[in-house]
Amino acid sequence: MAADPIKLTVLQREVLEALKSGALITLDEHNMPWLAGRALQPQTRYFLTEHRLITRADTARSVEAKGNGFTISAKGLALISTR
């Protein structure tokens, strides 16, 4: 049985497009996600992470480390490329 296709909201698609263009989701000291100086709702990051549409930029370092964060995964790139 095939899994249901992932349906993105407009915001989730915009975030993935920004990541495709080289942006990075960073986390502050309160675990709040930020994208290009704009705060994101934590549930947006959780959805993208849960569906493996984003991945850590450098898995050897803490995601909270300066210059590290989340980038688009191959699965995320494939999802936005097909629609």
Buried (B, 14 or more C-beta within 10 A) or exposed (E): EEEEEBEBEEEBEEBBEBBBEEBBBBBEEEEEBBBEEEEBEEEBBEBBBEBEBBBBBEEEEEBEEEEBBBBBBEEBBEBBEEE
